[in-house]
Amino acid sequence: MFDTKKENKESFHARRKRVYGTLREFGVSIGLSKRIVYRYPLNLLEQLIKETKNRQSVTPADYFLNGLKRSRIQYGDYRKRDRKRKKRDF
């Protein structure tokens, strides 16, 4: 009656909450972590977090942010950068 894939699948909100917590453990501020999660897809962030944990660097926040910068150069942004600013024509 129920789809087994749907039962085993983790919800989007649980994944997002786990990413927030991990970024806070790394030492990323709350505001920056919110902007990061808004701007980038979760599977990319989870992959970068996994690689950062495997690396076991002294400053995981710096390693994570550098990897994020390189991924942005390679794949582009997920959403617009200025979501609050509207363009005005004069």
Secondary structure, 3 states (H helix, E strand, C coil): CCCHHHHHCCCHHHHHHHHHHHHHHHCCCHHHHHHHHHHCCHHHHHHHHHHHHHHCCCCHHHHHHHHHHHHHHHHCCCCCCCCCCCCCCC
